[in-house]
Amino acid sequence: MYNYKTVVMVGDGATDVEASPPADAFIGFGGNVIREGVKARAKWYVTDFDVLRKDLDHDESDIDDE
């Protein structure tokens, strides 16, 4: 239906971490409360959603060709 190739889970709890896999990646969020177990298991952890949005908000010219 949507033909997504990558699924990224963003969450702040232990059950959110468990969603990866099947999600391809997990981003931990600690904007409301920092849960050390979630933070420890997340490869990417943010406490401000605006930081996450700005990091994800780019166009093709921001990506280096390798």
PDB file of N, H, CA, C and O in Angstrom:
ATOM      1  N   MET A   1       0.819  -1.186   0.000  1.00  0.00           N
ATOM      2  CA  MET A   1       0.000   0.000   0.000  1.00  0.00           C
ATOM      3  C   MET A   1       0.869   1.259   0.000  1.00  0.00           C
ATOM      4  O   MET A   1       0.678   2.134  -0.844  1.00  0.00           O
ATOM      5  N   TYR A   2       1.831   1.365   0.944  1.00  0.00           N
ATOM      6  H   TYR A   2       1.985   0.654   1.630  1.00  0.00           H
ATOM      7  CA  TYR A   2       2.669   2.559   1.023  1.00  0.00           C
ATOM      8  C   TYR A   2       4.058   2.344   0.442  1.00  0.00           C
ATOM      9  O   TYR A   2       4.733   3.306   0.076  1.00  0.00           O
ATOM     10  N   ASN A   3       4.485   1.099   0.356  1.00  0.00           N
ATOM     11  H   ASN A   3       3.936   0.318   0.654  1.00  0.00           H
ATOM     12  CA  ASN A   3       5.788   0.744  -0.205  1.00  0.00           C
ATOM     13  C   ASN A   3       6.964   1.343   0.554  1.00  0.00           C
ATOM     14  O   ASN A   3       7.974   1.695  -0.056  1.00  0.00           O
ATOM     15  N   TYR A   4       6.852   1.467   1.879  1.00  0.00           N
ATOM     16  H   TYR A   4       6.031   1.181   2.374  1.00  0.00           H
ATOM     17  CA  TYR A   4       7.967   1.945   2.683  1.00  0.00           C
ATOM     18  C   TYR A   4       9.074   0.909   2.669  1.00  0.00           C
ATOM     19  O   TYR A   4       8.806  -0.292   2.676  1.00  0.00           O
ATOM     20  N   LYS A   5      10.312   1.367   2.650  1.00  0.00           N
ATOM     21  H   LYS A   5      10.530   2.342   2.645  1.00  0.00           H
ATOM     22  CA  LYS A   5      11.450   0.461   2.674  1.00  0.00           C
ATOM     23  C   LYS A   5      12.086   0.389   4.049  1.00  0.00           C
ATOM     24  O   LYS A   5      12.739  -0.599   4.382  1.00  0.00           O
ATOM     25  N   THR A   6      11.901   1.431   4.850  1.00  0.00           N
ATOM     26  H   THR A   6      11.371   2.234   4.579  1.00  0.00           H
ATOM     27  CA  THR A   6      12.510   1.493   6.167  1.00  0.00           C
ATOM     28  C   THR A   6      11.475   1.966   7.181  1.00  0.00           C
ATOM     29  O   THR A   6      10.729   2.913   6.935  1.00  0.00           O
ATOM     30  N   VAL A   7      11.446   1.286   8.323  1.00  0.00           N
ATOM     31  H   VAL A   7      12.052   0.516   8.523  1.00  0.00           H
ATOM     32  CA  VAL A   7      10.553   1.671   9.402  1.00  0.00           C
ATOM     33  C   VAL A   7      11.405   2.048  10.609  1.00  0.00           C
ATOM     34  O   VAL A   7      12.243   1.264  11.054  1.00  0.00           O
ATOM     35  N   VAL A   8      11.189   3.249  11.136  1.00  0.00           N
ATOM     36  H   VAL A   8      10.508   3.886  10.774  1.00  0.00           H
ATOM     37  CA  VAL A   8      11.912   3.728  12.307  1.00  0.00           C
ATOM     38  C   VAL A   8      10.900   3.965  13.419  1.00  0.00           C
ATOM     39  O   VAL A   8       9.899   4.654  13.223  1.00  0.00           O
ATOM     40  N   MET A   9      11.166   3.394  14.578  1.00  0.00           N
ATOM     41  H   MET A   9      11.980   2.835  14.737  1.00  0.00           H
ATOM     42  CA  MET A   9      10.306   3.550  15.749  1.00  0.00           C
ATOM     43  C   MET A   9      10.899   4.626  16.646  1.00  0.00           C
ATOM     44  O   MET A   9      12.096   4.605  16.933  1.00  0.00           O
ATOM     45  N   VAL A  10      10.076   5.561  17.090  1.00  0.00           N
ATOM     46  H   VAL A  10       9.103   5.577  16.857  1.00  0.00           H
ATOM     47  CA  VAL A  10      10.489   6.571  18.057  1.00  0.00           C
ATOM     48  C   VAL A  10       9.653   6.337  19.308  1.00  0.00           C
ATOM     49  O   VAL A  10       8.427   6.259  19.234  1.00  0.00           O
ATOM     50  N   GLY A  11      10.317   6.224  20.460  1.00  0.00           N
ATOM     51  H   GLY A  11      11.314   6.288  20.520  1.00  0.00           H
ATOM     52  CA  GLY A  11       9.553   5.977  21.666  1.00  0.00           C
ATOM     53  C   GLY A  11      10.346   6.217  22.933  1.00  0.00           C
ATOM     54  O   GLY A  11      11.552   6.462  22.904  1.00  0.00           O
ATOM     55  N   ASP A  12       9.626   6.139  24.059  1.00  0.00           N
ATOM     56  H   ASP A  12       8.647   5.940  24.082  1.00  0.00           H
ATOM     57  CA  ASP A  12      10.259   6.442  25.349  1.00  0.00           C
ATOM     58  C   ASP A  12      10.165   5.310  26.354  1.00  0.00           C
ATOM     59  O   ASP A  12      10.565   5.479  27.506  1.00  0.00           O
ATOM     60  N   GLY A  13       9.649   4.166  25.948  1.00  0.00           N
ATOM     61  H   GLY A  13       9.324   4.029  25.012  1.00  0.00           H
ATOM     62  CA  GLY A  13       9.449   3.080  26.896  1.00  0.00           C
ATOM     63  C   GLY A  13      10.058   1.770  26.450  1.00  0.00           C
ATOM     64  O   GLY A  13      10.477   1.614  25.304  1.00  0.00           O
ATOM     65  N   ALA A  14      10.098   0.822  27.389  1.00  0.00           N
ATOM     66  H   ALA A  14       9.758   0.948  28.321  1.00  0.00           H
ATOM     67  CA  ALA A  14      10.699  -0.481  27.118  1.00  0.00           C
ATOM     68  C   ALA A  14       9.987  -1.219  25.995  1.00  0.00           C
ATOM     69  O   ALA A  14      10.636  -1.881  25.184  1.00  0.00           O
ATOM     70  N   THR A  15       8.670  -1.118  25.934  1.00  0.00           N
ATOM     71  H   THR A  15       8.142  -0.580  26.592  1.00  0.00           H
ATOM     72  CA  THR A  15       7.962  -1.806  24.851  1.00  0.00           C
ATOM     73  C   THR A  15       8.247  -1.149  23.505  1.00  0.00           C
ATOM     74  O   THR A  15       8.191  -1.815  22.471  1.00  0.00           O
ATOM     75  N   ASP A  16       8.550   0.142  23.505  1.00  0.00           N
ATOM     76  H   ASP A  16       8.596   0.682  24.346  1.00  0.00           H
ATOM     77  CA  ASP A  16       8.934   0.815  22.262  1.00  0.00           C
ATOM     78  C   ASP A  16      10.265   0.270  21.748  1.00  0.00           C
ATOM     79  O   ASP A  16      10.421   0.024  20.552  1.00  0.00           O
ATOM     80  N   VAL A  17      11.225   0.081  22.661  1.00  0.00           N
ATOM     81  H   VAL A  17      11.098   0.281  23.633  1.00  0.00           H
ATOM     82  CA  VAL A  17      12.532  -0.475  22.278  1.00  0.00           C
ATOM     83  C   VAL A  17      12.346  -1.859  21.665  1.00  0.00           C
ATOM     84  O   VAL A  17      13.030  -2.210  20.704  1.00  0.00           O
ATOM     85  N   GLU A  18      11.434  -2.634  22.210  1.00  0.00           N
ATOM     86  H   GLU A  18      10.878  -2.348  22.991  1.00  0.00           H
ATOM     87  CA  GLU A  18      11.198  -3.996  21.728  1.00  0.00           C
ATOM     88  C   GLU A  18      10.625  -4.031  20.315  1.00  0.00           C
ATOM     89  O   GLU A  18      10.606  -5.091  19.689  1.00  0.00           O
ATOM     90  N   ALA A  19      10.164  -2.907  19.808  1.00  0.00           N
ATOM     91  H   ALA A  19      10.180  -2.046  20.317  1.00  0.00           H
ATOM     92  CA  ALA A  19       9.597  -2.852  18.455  1.00  0.00           C
ATOM     93  C   ALA A  19      10.672  -2.860  17.376  1.00  0.00           C
ATOM     94  O   ALA A  19      10.355  -2.843  16.187  1.00  0.00           O
ATOM     95  N   SER A  20      11.923  -2.887  17.774  1.00  0.00           N
ATOM     96  H   SER A  20      12.180  -2.902  18.740  1.00  0.00           H
ATOM     97  CA  SER A  20      13.022  -2.902  16.807  1.00  0.00           C
ATOM     98  C   SER A  20      13.958  -4.062  17.122  1.00  0.00           C
ATOM     99  O   SER A  20      14.683  -3.986  18.114  1.00  0.00           O
ATOM    100  N   PRO A  21      13.981  -5.125  16.333  1.00  0.00           N
ATOM    101  CA  PRO A  21      13.072  -5.400  15.243  1.00  0.00           C
ATOM    102  C   PRO A  21      11.669  -5.787  15.730  1.00  0.00           C
ATOM    103  O   PRO A  21      11.489  -6.158  16.890  1.00  0.00           O
ATOM    104  N   PRO A  22      10.709  -5.700  14.859  1.00  0.00           N
ATOM    105  CA  PRO A  22      10.732  -5.675  13.408  1.00  0.00           C
ATOM    106  C   PRO A  22      11.015  -4.316  12.774  1.00  0.00           C
ATOM    107  O   PRO A  22      11.347  -4.262  11.590  1.00  0.00           O
ATOM    108  N   ALA A  23      10.897  -3.221  13.515  1.00  0.00           N
ATOM    109  H   ALA A  23      10.628  -3.264  14.477  1.00  0.00           H
ATOM    110  CA  ALA A  23      11.291  -1.930  12.930  1.00  0.00           C
ATOM    111  C   ALA A  23      12.785  -1.982  12.617  1.00  0.00           C
ATOM    112  O   ALA A  23      13.543  -2.674  13.296  1.00  0.00           O
ATOM    113  N   ASP A  24      13.200  -1.254  11.598  1.00  0.00           N
ATOM    114  H   ASP A  24      12.584  -0.691  11.046  1.00  0.00           H
ATOM    115  CA  ASP A  24      14.596  -1.257  11.184  1.00  0.00           C
ATOM    116  C   ASP A  24      15.500  -0.498  12.150  1.00  0.00           C
ATOM    117  O   ASP A  24      16.690  -0.796  12.248  1.00  0.00           O
ATOM    118  N   ALA A  25      14.945   0.477  12.863  1.00  0.00           N
ATOM    119  H   ALA A  25      13.978   0.719  12.783  1.00  0.00           H
ATOM    120  CA  ALA A  25      15.742   1.290  13.783  1.00  0.00           C
ATOM    121  C   ALA A  25      14.848   1.827  14.891  1.00  0.00           C
ATOM    122  O   ALA A  25      13.625   1.885  14.757  1.00  0.00           O
ATOM    123  N   PHE A  26      15.490   2.218  15.989  1.00  0.00           N
ATOM    124  H   PHE A  26      16.483   2.171  16.098  1.00  0.00           H
ATOM    125  CA  PHE A  26      14.779   2.780  17.125  1.00  0.00           C
ATOM    126  C   PHE A  26      15.470   4.063  17.558  1.00  0.00           C
ATOM    127  O   PHE A  26      16.692   4.094  17.705  1.00  0.00           O
ATOM    128  N   ILE A  27      14.695   5.120  17.761  1.00  0.00           N
ATOM    129  H   ILE A  27      13.702   5.094  17.642  1.00  0.00           H
ATOM    130  CA  ILE A  27      15.194   6.378  18.301  1.00  0.00           C
ATOM    131  C   ILE A  27      14.536   6.566  19.653  1.00  0.00           C
ATOM    132  O   ILE A  27      13.312   6.653  19.753  1.00  0.00           O
ATOM    133  N   GLY A  28      15.360   6.630  20.699  1.00  0.00           N
ATOM    134  H   GLY A  28      16.354   6.560  20.618  1.00  0.00           H
ATOM    135  CA  GLY A  28      14.831   6.838  22.034  1.00  0.00           C
ATOM    136  C   GLY A  28      14.498   8.301  22.255  1.00  0.00           C
ATOM    137  O   GLY A  28      15.205   9.190  21.780  1.00  0.00           O
ATOM    138  N   PHE A  29      13.417   8.542  22.981  1.00  0.00           N
ATOM    139  H   PHE A  29      12.843   7.820  23.367  1.00  0.00           H
ATOM    140  CA  PHE A  29      12.987   9.911  23.251  1.00  0.00           C
ATOM    141  C   PHE A  29      12.835  10.102  24.746  1.00  0.00           C
ATOM    142  O   PHE A  29      12.136   9.335  25.409  1.00  0.00           O
ATOM    143  N   GLY A  30      13.486  11.121  25.276  1.00  0.00           N
ATOM    144  H   GLY A  30      14.054  11.744  24.738  1.00  0.00           H
ATOM    145  CA  GLY A  30      13.409  11.412  26.699  1.00  0.00           C
ATOM    146  C   GLY A  30      12.935  12.807  27.002  1.00  0.00           C
ATOM    147  O   GLY A  30      13.402  13.427  27.957  1.00  0.00           O
ATOM    148  N   GLY A  31      12.020  13.312  26.211  1.00  0.00           N
ATOM    149  H   GLY A  31      11.641  12.809  25.434  1.00  0.00           H
ATOM    150  CA  GLY A  31      11.525  14.671  26.404  1.00  0.00           C
ATOM    151  C   GLY A  31      10.617  14.820  27.609  1.00  0.00           C
ATOM    152  O   GLY A  31      10.527  15.904  28.186  1.00  0.00           O
ATOM    153  N   ASN A  32       9.948  13.752  27.994  1.00  0.00           N
ATOM    154  H   ASN A  32      10.021  12.872  27.526  1.00  0.00           H
ATOM    155  CA  ASN A  32       9.051  13.800  29.148  1.00  0.00           C
ATOM    156  C   ASN A  32       9.732  13.245  30.388  1.00  0.00           C
ATOM    157  O   ASN A  32       9.699  13.857  31.456  1.00  0.00           O
ATOM    158  N   VAL A  33      10.344  12.086  30.236  1.00  0.00           N
ATOM    159  H   VAL A  33      10.370  11.590  29.369  1.00  0.00           H
ATOM    160  CA  VAL A  33      11.083  11.447  31.330  1.00  0.00           C
ATOM    161  C   VAL A  33      12.214  10.637  30.703  1.00  0.00           C
ATOM    162  O   VAL A  33      12.016   9.989  29.676  1.00  0.00           O
ATOM    163  N   ILE A  34      13.375  10.669  31.303  1.00  0.00           N
ATOM    164  H   ILE A  34      13.536  11.195  32.138  1.00  0.00           H
ATOM    165  CA  ILE A  34      14.511   9.899  30.802  1.00  0.00           C
ATOM    166  C   ILE A  34      14.513   8.550  31.502  1.00  0.00           C
ATOM    167  O   ILE A  34      14.662   8.465  32.721  1.00  0.00           O
ATOM    168  N   ARG A  35      14.348   7.518  30.723  1.00  0.00           N
ATOM    169  H   ARG A  35      14.228   7.588  29.733  1.00  0.00           H
ATOM    170  CA  ARG A  35      14.413   6.152  31.234  1.00  0.00           C
ATOM    171  C   ARG A  35      15.767   5.584  30.837  1.00  0.00           C
ATOM    172  O   ARG A  35      16.028   5.354  29.657  1.00  0.00           O
ATOM    173  N   GLU A  36      16.623   5.359  31.823  1.00  0.00           N
ATOM    174  H   GLU A  36      16.410   5.546  32.782  1.00  0.00           H
ATOM    175  CA  GLU A  36      18.006   4.955  31.556  1.00  0.00           C
ATOM    176  C   GLU A  36      18.100   3.670  30.750  1.00  0.00           C
ATOM    177  O   GLU A  36      19.004   3.526  29.926  1.00  0.00           O
ATOM    178  N   GLY A  37      17.179   2.728  30.973  1.00  0.00           N
ATOM    179  H   GLY A  37      16.445   2.845  31.642  1.00  0.00           H
ATOM    180  CA  GLY A  37      17.192   1.486  30.206  1.00  0.00           C
ATOM    181  C   GLY A  37      16.941   1.718  28.724  1.00  0.00           C
ATOM    182  O   GLY A  37      17.564   1.086  27.872  1.00  0.00           O
ATOM    183  N   VAL A  38      16.030   2.624  28.427  1.00  0.00           N
ATOM    184  H   VAL A  38      15.524   3.138  29.119  1.00  0.00           H
ATOM    185  CA  VAL A  38      15.733   2.970  27.032  1.00  0.00           C
ATOM    186  C   VAL A  38      16.924   3.714  26.435  1.00  0.00           C
ATOM    187  O   VAL A  38      17.343   3.424  25.314  1.00  0.00           O
ATOM    188  N   LYS A  39      17.458   4.654  27.171  1.00  0.00           N
ATOM    189  H   LYS A  39      17.117   4.889  28.081  1.00  0.00           H
ATOM    190  CA  LYS A  39      18.606   5.433  26.699  1.00  0.00           C
ATOM    191  C   LYS A  39      19.794   4.522  26.397  1.00  0.00           C
ATOM    192  O   LYS A  39      20.490   4.713  25.400  1.00  0.00           O
ATOM    193  N   ALA A  40      20.023   3.536  27.254  1.00  0.00           N
ATOM    194  H   ALA A  40      19.458   3.381  28.064  1.00  0.00           H
ATOM    195  CA  ALA A  40      21.152   2.624  27.073  1.00  0.00           C
ATOM    196  C   ALA A  40      20.996   1.744  25.837  1.00  0.00           C
ATOM    197  O   ALA A  40      21.991   1.364  25.219  1.00  0.00           O
ATOM    198  N   ARG A  41      19.776   1.422  25.477  1.00  0.00           N
ATOM    199  H   ARG A  41      18.968   1.730  25.979  1.00  0.00           H
ATOM    200  CA  ARG A  41      19.536   0.516  24.343  1.00  0.00           C
ATOM    201  C   ARG A  41      19.342   1.236  23.019  1.00  0.00           C
ATOM    202  O   ARG A  41      19.335   0.602  21.964  1.00  0.00           O
ATOM    203  N   ALA A  42      19.185   2.548  23.063  1.00  0.00           N
ATOM    204  H   ALA A  42      19.191   3.063  23.920  1.00  0.00           H
ATOM    205  CA  ALA A  42      18.958   3.320  21.830  1.00  0.00           C
ATOM    206  C   ALA A  42      20.288   3.757  21.223  1.00  0.00           C
ATOM    207  O   ALA A  42      21.156   4.281  21.921  1.00  0.00           O
ATOM    208  N   LYS A  43      20.439   3.541  19.927  1.00  0.00           N
ATOM    209  H   LYS A  43      19.734   3.115  19.360  1.00  0.00           H
ATOM    210  CA  LYS A  43      21.632   4.035  19.241  1.00  0.00           C
ATOM    211  C   LYS A  43      21.570   5.545  19.062  1.00  0.00           C
ATOM    212  O   LYS A  43      22.600   6.212  18.967  1.00  0.00           O
ATOM    213  N   TRP A  44      20.358   6.076  19.016  1.00  0.00           N
ATOM    214  H   TRP A  44      19.521   5.534  19.093  1.00  0.00           H
ATOM    215  CA  TRP A  44      20.150   7.522  18.891  1.00  0.00           C
ATOM    216  C   TRP A  44      19.130   7.893  19.950  1.00  0.00           C
ATOM    217  O   TRP A  44      18.051   7.305  20.004  1.00  0.00           O
ATOM    218  N   TYR A  45      19.459   8.864  20.792  1.00  0.00           N
ATOM    219  H   TYR A  45      20.336   9.342  20.748  1.00  0.00           H
ATOM    220  CA  TYR A  45      18.582   9.264  21.891  1.00  0.00           C
ATOM    221  C   TYR A  45      18.482  10.778  21.913  1.00  0.00           C
ATOM    222  O   TYR A  45      19.501  11.468  21.915  1.00  0.00           O
ATOM    223  N   VAL A  46      17.277  11.294  21.931  1.00  0.00           N
ATOM    224  H   VAL A  46      16.449  10.733  21.930  1.00  0.00           H
ATOM    225  CA  VAL A  46      17.058  12.744  21.961  1.00  0.00           C
ATOM    226  C   VAL A  46      16.118  13.100  23.110  1.00  0.00           C
ATOM    227  O   VAL A  46      15.290  12.292  23.531  1.00  0.00           O
ATOM    228  N   THR A  47      16.265  14.318  23.601  1.00  0.00           N
ATOM    229  H   THR A  47      16.937  14.975  23.259  1.00  0.00           H
ATOM    230  CA  THR A  47      15.369  14.810  24.649  1.00  0.00           C
ATOM    231  C   THR A  47      14.542  15.993  24.166  1.00  0.00           C
ATOM    232  O   THR A  47      13.722  16.530  24.911  1.00  0.00           O
ATOM    233  N   ASP A  48      14.756  16.393  22.928  1.00  0.00           N
ATOM    234  H   ASP A  48      15.422  15.956  22.323  1.00  0.00           H
ATOM    235  CA  ASP A  48      14.043  17.531  22.350  1.00  0.00           C
ATOM    236  C   ASP A  48      13.576  17.138  20.954  1.00  0.00           C
ATOM    237  O   ASP A  48      14.394  16.872  20.072  1.00  0.00           O
ATOM    238  N   PHE A  49      12.276  17.101  20.757  1.00  0.00           N
ATOM    239  H   PHE A  49      11.612  17.316  21.473  1.00  0.00           H
ATOM    240  CA  PHE A  49      11.733  16.678  19.470  1.00  0.00           C
ATOM    241  C   PHE A  49      12.147  17.615  18.339  1.00  0.00           C
ATOM    242  O   PHE A  49      12.278  17.179  17.195  1.00  0.00           O
ATOM    243  N   ASP A  50      12.355  18.895  18.643  1.00  0.00           N
ATOM    244  H   ASP A  50      12.249  19.249  19.572  1.00  0.00           H
ATOM    245  CA  ASP A  50      12.797  19.826  17.604  1.00  0.00           C
ATOM    246  C   ASP A  50      14.178  19.456  17.083  1.00  0.00           C
ATOM    247  O   ASP A  50      14.459  19.623  15.896  1.00  0.00           O
ATOM    248  N   VAL A  51      15.041  18.956  17.957  1.00  0.00           N
ATOM    249  H   VAL A  51      14.814  18.820  18.921  1.00  0.00           H
ATOM    250  CA  VAL A  51      16.369  18.508  17.524  1.00  0.00           C
ATOM    251  C   VAL A  51      16.221  17.341  16.558  1.00  0.00           C
ATOM    252  O   VAL A  51      16.869  17.314  15.511  1.00  0.00           O
ATOM    253  N   LEU A  52      15.375  16.381  16.902  1.00  0.00           N
ATOM    254  H   LEU A  52      14.849  16.403  17.752  1.00  0.00           H
ATOM    255  CA  LEU A  52      15.128  15.242  16.016  1.00  0.00           C
ATOM    256  C   LEU A  52      14.564  15.701  14.683  1.00  0.00           C
ATOM    257  O   LEU A  52      15.023  15.271  13.625  1.00  0.00           O
ATOM    258  N   ARG A  53      13.573  16.571  14.736  1.00  0.00           N
ATOM    259  H   ARG A  53      13.200  16.921  15.596  1.00  0.00           H
ATOM    260  CA  ARG A  53      12.953  17.066  13.497  1.00  0.00           C
ATOM    261  C   ARG A  53      13.963  17.772  12.615  1.00  0.00           C
ATOM    262  O   ARG A  53      13.985  17.549  11.404  1.00  0.00           O
ATOM    263  N   LYS A  54      14.800  18.617  13.196  1.00  0.00           N
ATOM    264  H   LYS A  54      14.782  18.797  14.180  1.00  0.00           H
ATOM    265  CA  LYS A  54      15.801  19.347  12.414  1.00  0.00           C
ATOM    266  C   LYS A  54      16.824  18.404  11.811  1.00  0.00           C
ATOM    267  O   LYS A  54      17.252  18.601  10.674  1.00  0.00           O
ATOM    268  N   ASP A  55      17.225  17.373  12.560  1.00  0.00           N
ATOM    269  H   ASP A  55      16.877  17.213  13.484  1.00  0.00           H
ATOM    270  CA  ASP A  55      18.183  16.405  12.032  1.00  0.00           C
ATOM    271  C   ASP A  55      17.597  15.601  10.878  1.00  0.00           C
ATOM    272  O   ASP A  55      18.313  15.232   9.947  1.00  0.00           O
ATOM    273  N   LEU A  56      16.311  15.334  10.937  1.00  0.00           N
ATOM    274  H   LEU A  56      15.730  15.635  11.693  1.00  0.00           H
ATOM    275  CA  LEU A  56      15.661  14.552   9.885  1.00  0.00           C
ATOM    276  C   LEU A  56      15.184  15.398   8.712  1.00  0.00           C
ATOM    277  O   LEU A  56      14.954  14.873   7.622  1.00  0.00           O
ATOM    278  N   ASP A  57      15.034  16.690   8.923  1.00  0.00           N
ATOM    279  H   ASP A  57      15.221  17.116   9.809  1.00  0.00           H
ATOM    280  CA  ASP A  57      14.496  17.584   7.900  1.00  0.00           C
ATOM    281  C   ASP A  57      15.629  18.074   7.002  1.00  0.00           C
ATOM    282  O   ASP A  57      16.288  19.070   7.303  1.00  0.00           O
ATOM    283  N   HIS A  58      15.842  17.376   5.918  1.00  0.00           N
ATOM    284  H   HIS A  58      15.306  16.568   5.673  1.00  0.00           H
ATOM    285  CA  HIS A  58      16.879  17.763   4.967  1.00  0.00           C
ATOM    286  C   HIS A  58      16.414  17.404   3.571  1.00  0.00           C
ATOM    287  O   HIS A  58      15.410  16.715   3.388  1.00  0.00           O
ATOM    288  N   ASP A  59      17.152  17.876   2.606  1.00  0.00           N
ATOM    289  H   ASP A  59      17.968  18.435   2.755  1.00  0.00           H
ATOM    290  CA  ASP A  59      16.845  17.488   1.248  1.00  0.00           C
ATOM    291  C   ASP A  59      18.041  16.735   0.676  1.00  0.00           C
ATOM    292  O   ASP A  59      19.057  16.580   1.355  1.00  0.00           O
ATOM    293  N   GLU A  60      17.933  16.277  -0.535  1.00  0.00           N
ATOM    294  H   GLU A  60      17.108  16.403  -1.086  1.00  0.00           H
ATOM    295  CA  GLU A  60      18.985  15.476  -1.151  1.00  0.00           C
ATOM    296  C   GLU A  60      20.325  16.197  -1.205  1.00  0.00           C
ATOM    297  O   GLU A  60      21.365  15.538  -1.198  1.00  0.00           O
ATOM    298  N   SER A  61      20.337  17.522  -1.258  1.00  0.00           N
ATOM    299  H   SER A  61      19.492  18.057  -1.264  1.00  0.00           H
ATOM    300  CA  SER A  61      21.603  18.262  -1.338  1.00  0.00           C
ATOM    301  C   SER A  61      22.393  18.174  -0.040  1.00  0.00           C
ATOM    302  O   SER A  61      23.586  18.478  -0.031  1.00  0.00           O
ATOM    303  N   ASP A  62      21.750  17.761   1.074  1.00  0.00           N
ATOM    304  H   ASP A  62      20.781  17.514   1.067  1.00  0.00           H
ATOM    305  CA  ASP A  62      22.437  17.616   2.352  1.00  0.00           C
ATOM    306  C   ASP A  62      23.166  16.291   2.484  1.00  0.00           C
ATOM    307  O   ASP A  62      23.959  16.110   3.408  1.00  0.00           O
ATOM    308  N   ILE A  63      22.907  15.368   1.576  1.00  0.00           N
ATOM    309  H   ILE A  63      22.263  15.516   0.825  1.00  0.00           H
ATOM    310  CA  ILE A  63      23.491  14.023   1.669  1.00  0.00           C
ATOM    311  C   ILE A  63      24.716  13.940   0.777  1.00  0.00           C
ATOM    312  O   ILE A  63      24.653  14.245  -0.414  1.00  0.00           O
ATOM    313  N   ASP A  64      25.835  13.524   1.364  1.00  0.00           N
ATOM    314  H   ASP A  64      25.886  13.277   2.332  1.00  0.00           H
ATOM    315  CA  ASP A  64      27.070  13.368   0.591  1.00  0.00           C
ATOM    316  C   ASP A  64      26.980  12.092  -0.231  1.00  0.00           C
ATOM    317  O   ASP A  64      26.549  11.049   0.260  1.00  0.00           O
ATOM    318  N   ASP A  65      27.390  12.191  -1.484  1.00  0.00           N
ATOM    319  H   ASP A  65      27.740  13.038  -1.883  1.00  0.00           H
ATOM    320  CA  ASP A  65      27.477  10.985  -2.328  1.00  0.00           C
ATOM    321  C   ASP A  65      28.782  10.284  -2.005  1.00  0.00           C
ATOM    322  O   ASP A  65      29.838  10.915  -1.950  1.00  0.00           O
ATOM    323  N   GLU A  66      28.710   8.991  -1.795  1.00  0.00           N
ATOM    324  H   GLU A  66      27.853   8.479  -1.840  1.00  0.00           H
ATOM    325  CA  GLU A  66      29.919   8.222  -1.503  1.00  0.00           C
ATOM    326  C   GLU A  66      30.221   7.289  -2.614  1.00  0.00           C
ATOM    327  O   GLU A  66      31.206   6.552  -2.552  1.00  0.00           O
TER     328      GLU A  66
END
